[in-house]
Amino acid sequence: MSQPTVLRTIVGMPAYNESKYIGSLILQARQYADEVIVVDDGSSDRTATIAELAGVTVVRHGENRGYGAAIQSILSEARKRQPDVLVIMDADAQHDPGEIPSLVRAVKEGSDLVVGSRQIGRENIPAYRKIGQKVLTGLTGVLSKEKLSDTECGFRAYSRKAIAILNPKEKGMAISAEIISEAFAHGLKVTEIPVSAIYTVDGSSLSPVSHGLGVLNRIMAMISERRPLLFFGLAGGILAILGILAGIGVVTTYYSSSVLATGTALLSIMLLTIGILTIFTGLILNVLVKRISSTLEQSKRTKTEHN
């Protein structure tokens, strides 16, 4: 009878001023991992010291670079070690280390990127957070052209293939959306599994409002860069429609009272002009993006053939 395959697993934790929870989380995570890596993102408390006393690998950022930069450092360390599975979880006690085996199991079953979907205990999530999560999840779906139920959860597992391929650039919280978009773009198998939603009063060091607005801004920027026809076409279409409606109002007023609403007429012309120009901008950028993507794919194929 063959023995079950044991996957070499690394757990990575991005941490910023999490001295209250980091020690306990490390001890729990070590039960399920061959190695734990903590990236201390310029903490001003004893986060790094406690992590080192707990006997794990600590990568220190000299200054606070952002959540995305910490994730990049974890992925970089994982590429050096080439584990079978990399599990990344937050260090603010929002995730239950006891659920690590579920994420690892999903990778073992063939997934490349496993995203935790905060379903268990979801009733404890504040209403404003639920709304924000739905908005950001919807926009991430627009960015990636695929739909997931919870794109902002940081509790994730990566296969060896995903670790090698994914190379995110975002320095802030929008890296969560960028990774999902990149995974789908590279044809990786992305799945979701339910995980616990644990919220503590002092759990996160970031303001939920500023976090949400920052991520929203970056996702919109990524949509404009990667799907310019949709972004500029939609914006231009709205402006053009408003211009047409204003023009209809001008014509209606003129025929009913023989008075030309000059200001409204100028506004109509301006909206139509800007709208049409915006649509053409989207068309041009869309062609450029496709050509650049085609060139990059050709370059990758050439390198692969040479190797």
Contacts in CASP RR format, 6 or more apart in sequence:
PFRMAT RR
TARGET T0000
AUTHOR 0000-0000-0000
METHOD contacts of the structure
MODEL  1
MSQPTVLRTIVGMPAYNESKYIGSLILQARQYADEVIVVDDGSSDRTATI
AELAGVTVVRHGENRGYGAAIQSILSEARKRQPDVLVIMDADAQHDPGEI
PSLVRAVKEGSDLVVGSRQIGRENIPAYRKIGQKVLTGLTGVLSKEKLSD
TECGFRAYSRKAIAILNPKEKGMAISAEIISEAFAHGLKVTEIPVSAIYT
VDGSSLSPVSHGLGVLNRIMAMISERRPLLFFGLAGGILAILGILAGIGV
VTTYYSSSVLATGTALLSIMLLTIGILTIFTGLILNVLVKRISSTLEQSK
RTKTEHN
5 108 0 8 1.000
7 83 0 8 1.000
7 84 0 8 1.000
7 85 0 8 1.000
7 104 0 8 1.000
7 107 0 8 1.000
7 108 0 8 1.000
8 34 0 8 1.000
8 83 0 8 1.000
8 84 0 8 1.000
8 85 0 8 1.000
9 32 0 8 1.000
9 33 0 8 1.000
9 34 0 8 1.000
9 83 0 8 1.000
9 84 0 8 1.000
9 85 0 8 1.000
9 86 0 8 1.000
9 87 0 8 1.000
9 100 0 8 1.000
9 104 0 8 1.000
10 33 0 8 1.000
10 34 0 8 1.000
10 35 0 8 1.000
10 36 0 8 1.000
10 37 0 8 1.000
10 77 0 8 1.000
10 78 0 8 1.000
10 81 0 8 1.000
10 83 0 8 1.000
10 85 0 8 1.000
10 86 0 8 1.000
10 87 0 8 1.000
11 29 0 8 1.000
11 30 0 8 1.000
11 32 0 8 1.000
11 33 0 8 1.000
11 35 0 8 1.000
11 36 0 8 1.000
11 37 0 8 1.000
11 86 0 8 1.000
11 87 0 8 1.000
11 88 0 8 1.000
11 89 0 8 1.000
11 97 0 8 1.000
11 100 0 8 1.000
12 36 0 8 1.000
12 37 0 8 1.000
12 38 0 8 1.000
12 39 0 8 1.000
12 74 0 8 1.000
12 78 0 8 1.000
12 86 0 8 1.000
12 87 0 8 1.000
12 88 0 8 1.000
12 89 0 8 1.000
13 22 0 8 1.000
13 25 0 8 1.000
13 26 0 8 1.000
13 29 0 8 1.000
13 36 0 8 1.000
13 37 0 8 1.000
13 38 0 8 1.000
13 39 0 8 1.000
13 74 0 8 1.000
13 88 0 8 1.000
13 89 0 8 1.000
13 90 0 8 1.000
13 91 0 8 1.000
14 39 0 8 1.000
14 41 0 8 1.000
14 67 0 8 1.000
14 68 0 8 1.000
14 70 0 8 1.000
14 71 0 8 1.000
14 73 0 8 1.000
14 74 0 8 1.000
14 88 0 8 1.000
14 90 0 8 1.000
14 91 0 8 1.000
15 22 0 8 1.000
15 38 0 8 1.000
15 39 0 8 1.000
15 40 0 8 1.000
15 41 0 8 1.000
15 43 0 8 1.000
15 47 0 8 1.000
15 51 0 8 1.000
15 70 0 8 1.000
15 91 0 8 1.000
16 40 0 8 1.000
16 41 0 8 1.000
16 42 0 8 1.000
16 43 0 8 1.000
16 47 0 8 1.000
16 64 0 8 1.000
16 66 0 8 1.000
16 67 0 8 1.000
16 70 0 8 1.000
16 91 0 8 1.000
16 205 0 8 1.000
17 43 0 8 1.000
17 44 0 8 1.000
17 45 0 8 1.000
17 47 0 8 1.000
17 205 0 8 1.000
18 43 0 8 1.000
18 45 0 8 1.000
18 47 0 8 1.000
18 91 0 8 1.000
18 92 0 8 1.000
18 205 0 8 1.000
19 43 0 8 1.000
19 45 0 8 1.000
19 46 0 8 1.000
19 47 0 8 1.000
19 50 0 8 1.000
20 202 0 8 1.000
21 91 0 8 1.000
21 92 0 8 1.000
21 93 0 8 1.000
21 203 0 8 1.000
22 38 0 8 1.000
22 47 0 8 1.000
22 50 0 8 1.000
22 51 0 8 1.000
22 54 0 8 1.000
22 91 0 8 1.000
23 50 0 8 1.000
23 51 0 8 1.000
23 54 0 8 1.000
24 93 0 8 1.000
25 89 0 8 1.000
25 91 0 8 1.000
25 93 0 8 1.000
25 97 0 8 1.000
26 36 0 8 1.000
26 38 0 8 1.000
26 51 0 8 1.000
26 54 0 8 1.000
26 55 0 8 1.000
26 56 0 8 1.000
27 54 0 8 1.000
28 97 0 8 1.000
28 98 0 8 1.000
29 36 0 8 1.000
29 89 0 8 1.000
29 97 0 8 1.000
29 100 0 8 1.000
30 36 0 8 1.000
30 54 0 8 1.000
30 56 0 8 1.000
31 97 0 8 1.000
31 98 0 8 1.000
32 87 0 8 1.000
32 97 0 8 1.000
32 98 0 8 1.000
32 100 0 8 1.000
32 101 0 8 1.000
32 104 0 8 1.000
33 87 0 8 1.000
33 100 0 8 1.000
34 83 0 8 1.000
35 56 0 8 1.000
35 57 0 8 1.000
35 81 0 8 1.000
35 83 0 8 1.000
36 56 0 8 1.000
36 57 0 8 1.000
37 56 0 8 1.000
37 57 0 8 1.000
37 58 0 8 1.000
37 59 0 8 1.000
37 74 0 8 1.000
37 77 0 8 1.000
37 78 0 8 1.000
38 47 0 8 1.000
38 48 0 8 1.000
38 51 0 8 1.000
38 56 0 8 1.000
38 57 0 8 1.000
38 58 0 8 1.000
38 59 0 8 1.000
38 91 0 8 1.000
39 58 0 8 1.000
39 59 0 8 1.000
39 61 0 8 1.000
39 70 0 8 1.000
39 73 0 8 1.000
39 74 0 8 1.000
39 77 0 8 1.000
40 47 0 8 1.000
40 48 0 8 1.000
40 51 0 8 1.000
40 58 0 8 1.000
40 59 0 8 1.000
40 60 0 8 1.000
40 61 0 8 1.000
41 61 0 8 1.000
41 64 0 8 1.000
41 65 0 8 1.000
41 66 0 8 1.000
41 67 0 8 1.000
41 69 0 8 1.000
41 70 0 8 1.000
42 60 0 8 1.000
42 61 0 8 1.000
42 62 0 8 1.000
42 63 0 8 1.000
42 64 0 8 1.000
42 65 0 8 1.000
43 64 0 8 1.000
47 91 0 8 1.000
48 58 0 8 1.000
48 60 0 8 1.000
51 58 0 8 1.000
52 58 0 8 1.000
57 77 0 8 1.000
59 73 0 8 1.000
59 74 0 8 1.000
59 77 0 8 1.000
61 69 0 8 1.000
61 70 0 8 1.000
61 73 0 8 1.000
65 171 0 8 1.000
66 171 0 8 1.000
66 172 0 8 1.000
67 172 0 8 1.000
67 173 0 8 1.000
67 175 0 8 1.000
68 168 0 8 1.000
68 170 0 8 1.000
68 171 0 8 1.000
68 172 0 8 1.000
68 173 0 8 1.000
68 175 0 8 1.000
69 171 0 8 1.000
69 172 0 8 1.000
71 88 0 8 1.000
71 168 0 8 1.000
71 175 0 8 1.000
71 179 0 8 1.000
72 168 0 8 1.000
72 171 0 8 1.000
72 175 0 8 1.000
74 86 0 8 1.000
74 88 0 8 1.000
75 86 0 8 1.000
75 158 0 8 1.000
75 163 0 8 1.000
75 166 0 8 1.000
75 167 0 8 1.000
75 168 0 8 1.000
78 86 0 8 1.000
78 158 0 8 1.000
78 163 0 8 1.000
79 163 0 8 1.000
79 164 0 8 1.000
82 160 0 8 1.000
82 163 0 8 1.000
83 160 0 8 1.000
83 163 0 8 1.000
84 107 0 8 1.000
84 159 0 8 1.000
84 160 0 8 1.000
85 103 0 8 1.000
85 104 0 8 1.000
85 107 0 8 1.000
85 108 0 8 1.000
85 157 0 8 1.000
85 158 0 8 1.000
85 159 0 8 1.000
85 160 0 8 1.000
86 157 0 8 1.000
86 158 0 8 1.000
86 163 0 8 1.000
87 100 0 8 1.000
87 103 0 8 1.000
87 104 0 8 1.000
87 155 0 8 1.000
87 156 0 8 1.000
87 157 0 8 1.000
87 158 0 8 1.000
88 154 0 8 1.000
88 155 0 8 1.000
88 156 0 8 1.000
88 157 0 8 1.000
88 158 0 8 1.000
89 95 0 8 1.000
89 97 0 8 1.000
89 100 0 8 1.000
89 154 0 8 1.000
89 155 0 8 1.000
90 154 0 8 1.000
90 155 0 8 1.000
92 200 0 8 1.000
92 203 0 8 1.000
92 204 0 8 1.000
92 205 0 8 1.000
93 198 0 8 1.000
93 200 0 8 1.000
93 203 0 8 1.000
94 155 0 8 1.000
94 197 0 8 1.000
94 198 0 8 1.000
94 199 0 8 1.000
94 200 0 8 1.000
94 203 0 8 1.000
94 204 0 8 1.000
95 154 0 8 1.000
95 155 0 8 1.000
95 195 0 8 1.000
95 196 0 8 1.000
95 198 0 8 1.000
96 195 0 8 1.000
96 196 0 8 1.000
96 198 0 8 1.000
99 155 0 8 1.000
99 195 0 8 1.000
99 196 0 8 1.000
102 193 0 8 1.000
102 195 0 8 1.000
103 114 0 8 1.000
103 116 0 8 1.000
103 155 0 8 1.000
103 156 0 8 1.000
103 157 0 8 1.000
103 193 0 8 1.000
103 195 0 8 1.000
104 157 0 8 1.000
106 114 0 8 1.000
106 157 0 8 1.000
106 191 0 8 1.000
106 193 0 8 1.000
107 114 0 8 1.000
107 157 0 8 1.000
107 158 0 8 1.000
107 159 0 8 1.000
110 159 0 8 1.000
110 189 0 8 1.000
111 157 0 8 1.000
111 159 0 8 1.000
111 189 0 8 1.000
111 190 0 8 1.000
111 191 0 8 1.000
112 158 0 8 1.000
112 159 0 8 1.000
112 161 0 8 1.000
112 162 0 8 1.000
112 183 0 8 1.000
112 188 0 8 1.000
112 189 0 8 1.000
112 190 0 8 1.000
113 156 0 8 1.000
113 157 0 8 1.000
113 158 0 8 1.000
113 159 0 8 1.000
113 162 0 8 1.000
113 166 0 8 1.000
113 179 0 8 1.000
113 180 0 8 1.000
113 183 0 8 1.000
113 188 0 8 1.000
113 189 0 8 1.000
113 190 0 8 1.000
113 191 0 8 1.000
114 156 0 8 1.000
114 157 0 8 1.000
114 158 0 8 1.000
114 190 0 8 1.000
114 191 0 8 1.000
114 192 0 8 1.000
114 193 0 8 1.000
115 148 0 8 1.000
115 150 0 8 1.000
115 151 0 8 1.000
115 153 0 8 1.000
115 154 0 8 1.000
115 155 0 8 1.000
115 156 0 8 1.000
115 180 0 8 1.000
115 190 0 8 1.000
115 191 0 8 1.000
115 192 0 8 1.000
115 193 0 8 1.000
116 150 0 8 1.000
116 153 0 8 1.000
116 154 0 8 1.000
116 155 0 8 1.000
116 156 0 8 1.000
116 192 0 8 1.000
116 193 0 8 1.000
116 194 0 8 1.000
116 195 0 8 1.000
117 148 0 8 1.000
117 149 0 8 1.000
117 150 0 8 1.000
117 153 0 8 1.000
117 192 0 8 1.000
117 193 0 8 1.000
117 194 0 8 1.000
117 195 0 8 1.000
118 125 0 8 1.000
118 133 0 8 1.000
118 150 0 8 1.000
118 153 0 8 1.000
118 194 0 8 1.000
118 195 0 8 1.000
118 196 0 8 1.000
118 197 0 8 1.000
119 149 0 8 1.000
119 150 0 8 1.000
119 194 0 8 1.000
119 195 0 8 1.000
119 197 0 8 1.000
120 194 0 8 1.000
120 195 0 8 1.000
120 196 0 8 1.000
120 197 0 8 1.000
121 196 0 8 1.000
121 197 0 8 1.000
121 198 0 8 1.000
122 130 0 8 1.000
122 197 0 8 1.000
124 197 0 8 1.000
124 198 0 8 1.000
124 199 0 8 1.000
125 133 0 8 1.000
125 197 0 8 1.000
125 199 0 8 1.000
126 199 0 8 1.000
126 208 0 8 1.000
128 208 0 8 1.000
129 199 0 8 1.000
129 208 0 8 1.000
132 212 0 8 1.000
133 150 0 8 1.000
133 152 0 8 1.000
135 216 0 8 1.000
136 151 0 8 1.000
136 152 0 8 1.000
136 177 0 8 1.000
136 212 0 8 1.000
136 215 0 8 1.000
136 216 0 8 1.000
136 219 0 8 1.000
137 148 0 8 1.000
137 149 0 8 1.000
137 150 0 8 1.000
137 151 0 8 1.000
137 152 0 8 1.000
138 147 0 8 1.000
138 151 0 8 1.000
139 177 0 8 1.000
139 216 0 8 1.000
139 219 0 8 1.000
139 220 0 8 1.000
139 223 0 8 1.000
140 148 0 8 1.000
140 151 0 8 1.000
140 152 0 8 1.000
140 176 0 8 1.000
140 177 0 8 1.000
140 180 0 8 1.000
140 181 0 8 1.000
140 219 0 8 1.000
141 147 0 8 1.000
141 148 0 8 1.000
141 151 0 8 1.000
141 180 0 8 1.000
142 223 0 8 1.000
142 227 0 8 1.000
142 230 0 8 1.000
143 177 0 8 1.000
143 180 0 8 1.000
143 181 0 8 1.000
143 219 0 8 1.000
143 222 0 8 1.000
143 223 0 8 1.000
143 226 0 8 1.000
143 227 0 8 1.000
144 177 0 8 1.000
144 180 0 8 1.000
144 181 0 8 1.000
144 183 0 8 1.000
144 184 0 8 1.000
144 185 0 8 1.000
145 184 0 8 1.000
145 227 0 8 1.000
146 180 0 8 1.000
146 184 0 8 1.000
146 190 0 8 1.000
148 180 0 8 1.000
148 190 0 8 1.000
148 192 0 8 1.000
149 192 0 8 1.000
150 192 0 8 1.000
151 176 0 8 1.000
151 177 0 8 1.000
151 180 0 8 1.000
152 173 0 8 1.000
152 176 0 8 1.000
152 177 0 8 1.000
152 215 0 8 1.000
153 176 0 8 1.000
153 195 0 8 1.000
154 176 0 8 1.000
155 195 0 8 1.000
156 179 0 8 1.000
158 166 0 8 1.000
159 188 0 8 1.000
161 188 0 8 1.000
162 183 0 8 1.000
162 188 0 8 1.000
165 182 0 8 1.000
165 186 0 8 1.000
165 188 0 8 1.000
166 179 0 8 1.000
166 182 0 8 1.000
166 183 0 8 1.000
166 186 0 8 1.000
166 188 0 8 1.000
167 182 0 8 1.000
168 175 0 8 1.000
168 178 0 8 1.000
168 179 0 8 1.000
168 182 0 8 1.000
169 178 0 8 1.000
170 178 0 8 1.000
170 218 0 8 1.000
172 218 0 8 1.000
173 206 0 8 1.000
173 211 0 8 1.000
173 212 0 8 1.000
173 214 0 8 1.000
173 215 0 8 1.000
173 218 0 8 1.000
174 214 0 8 1.000
174 215 0 8 1.000
174 218 0 8 1.000
174 219 0 8 1.000
174 222 0 8 1.000
176 215 0 8 1.000
177 215 0 8 1.000
177 218 0 8 1.000
177 219 0 8 1.000
177 222 0 8 1.000
178 222 0 8 1.000
180 190 0 8 1.000
181 222 0 8 1.000
181 226 0 8 1.000
183 190 0 8 1.000
184 190 0 8 1.000
204 211 0 8 1.000
220 231 0 8 1.000
223 230 0 8 1.000
223 231 0 8 1.000
224 231 0 8 1.000
224 232 0 8 1.000
225 289 0 8 1.000
226 289 0 8 1.000
227 286 0 8 1.000
228 281 0 8 1.000
228 282 0 8 1.000
228 285 0 8 1.000
228 286 0 8 1.000
228 289 0 8 1.000
229 282 0 8 1.000
229 283 0 8 1.000
229 285 0 8 1.000
229 286 0 8 1.000
231 282 0 8 1.000
232 278 0 8 1.000
232 279 0 8 1.000
232 281 0 8 1.000
232 282 0 8 1.000
232 285 0 8 1.000
233 278 0 8 1.000
233 279 0 8 1.000
233 282 0 8 1.000
235 275 0 8 1.000
235 278 0 8 1.000
236 274 0 8 1.000
236 275 0 8 1.000
236 276 0 8 1.000
236 278 0 8 1.000
236 279 0 8 1.000
237 275 0 8 1.000
237 278 0 8 1.000
237 279 0 8 1.000
239 271 0 8 1.000
239 272 0 8 1.000
239 274 0 8 1.000
239 275 0 8 1.000
239 278 0 8 1.000
240 271 0 8 1.000
240 272 0 8 1.000
240 275 0 8 1.000
240 276 0 8 1.000
240 279 0 8 1.000
242 271 0 8 1.000
243 267 0 8 1.000
243 268 0 8 1.000
243 271 0 8 1.000
243 272 0 8 1.000
244 268 0 8 1.000
244 272 0 8 1.000
246 264 0 8 1.000
246 265 0 8 1.000
246 267 0 8 1.000
246 268 0 8 1.000
246 271 0 8 1.000
247 264 0 8 1.000
247 265 0 8 1.000
247 268 0 8 1.000
249 261 0 8 1.000
249 264 0 8 1.000
250 260 0 8 1.000
250 261 0 8 1.000
250 264 0 8 1.000
250 265 0 8 1.000
250 268 0 8 1.000
253 259 0 8 1.000
253 260 0 8 1.000
253 261 0 8 1.000
253 264 0 8 1.000
254 260 0 8 1.000
254 261 0 8 1.000
END
